Amino acid sequence: MFSNIRQDLAAHGGNWGAQGFWALVVYRFGRWRYSLRFPPLRKLFSLIYKILFKLTQIITGIELPCEVPIGPGFVIEHCGGIVVSGFARFGANCRIRNGVVVGLARVDDPCAPQIGNNVDIGAGAKVLGNIHIGNNVLIGANAVVICDVPSDSIAVGVPAVIKPRKGSST
């Protein structure tokens, strides 16, 4: 847990005051509590996690449940209005900004996006449904992504239009 927190702090430029870093500390604590084998202790830490999760959600406006697997180097650039579904997945070195929603397209289909490595999601973007986002993808501000995005692409617009990144082979 502590090595992950050190990596998260480094990814946030060593800024202890970054609210995205706070959310990741609570996230790491929530993941860590699953490793406890003594049930009464795990239940106590689960209660503490739920309180910290709710406080972080209220103070920062970031909802990042500990059920979401995230890779190293994950950065929450700005706080406010960030909602990540517990069914989502993030690869390494991903970055999200304020107003981003990564979640379900429909309540009756509990499948959220699977996001690759080196994905940068712009402010206000919505990434929804059972879709796959490739590696090295840029998602523009306020884009609404409801279809797969191949690696080395850019997704912009409402609904998102997929374009190859300049200098990529696609």
C-alpha positions, 0 to 999 in steps of 0.5 A, spaced: 500 500 500 505 505 501 509 503 495 503 505 491 501 511 495 509 513 494 508 512 486 501 516 486 504 522 490 510 522 485 505 522 479 501 528 482 508 532 482 509 531 490 503 535 491 500 532 498 495 537 497 492 535 490 485 532 492 486 527 486 492 524 491 487 524 497 482 520 493 487 515 491 490 514 498 483 512 500 482 508 494 489 504 496 486 503 503 480 500 500 484 495 496 489 494 502 483 492 507 481 486 502 488 483 504 486 483 512 485 475 514 482 477 521 475 478 519 473 483 525 479 487 523 477 487 516 470 489 518 473 495 522 477 497 516 471 496 512 467 501 516 473 506 516 474 506 508 466 507 507 467 513 512 473 516 508 470 514 501 464 518 503 468 524 506 472 524 500 467 524 495 463 530 499 470 534 499 473 532 493 467 530 488 471 524 486 468 517 486 473 512 485 471 505 488 476 501 491 473 495 486 476 499 480 483 496 478 487 501 476 494 501 473 500 505 476 501 512 474 494 514 475 493 521 475 486 525 477 488 532 474 483 536 477 477 535 482 470 535 482 464 531 478 468 525 477 465 518 477 468 512 476 464 505 475 466 500 480 466 495 473 471 500 469 478 498 469 484 502 467 491 501 465 498 504 467 499 512 466 492 514 465 490 521 467 483 524 468 480 531 469 474 534 472 467 532 470 469 525 467 464 520 468 467 513 466 461 508 467 455 504 465 451 506 458 445 502 461 443 500 468 441 493 466 448 492 463 453 492 468 459 493 464 463 499 464 469 501 459 476 497 459 481 503 458 488 501 456 495 504 458 497 512 457 490 514 456 488 521 457 481 523 458 479 531 457 475 535 462 467 533 462 468 527 457 463 521 458 466 514 457 460 509 457 458 502 456 461 495 454 467 498 450 474 498 450 479 504 449 486 502 446 493 504 448 495 511 447 489 514 446 487 522 447 479 523 449 477 530 448 474 535 453 466 534 453 467 528 448 461 522 449 465 516 447 460 510 446 464 505 442 471 502 442 477 506 440 483 503 437 490 504 440 493 511 437 487 515 436 483 521 438 476 521 440 473 528 440 465 530 439 458 528 441 458 523 439 465 522 439 469 521 432 475 517 432 481 520 428 488 517 428 493 521 432 498 524 428 505 520 427 501 514 428 501 508 424 493 507 424 
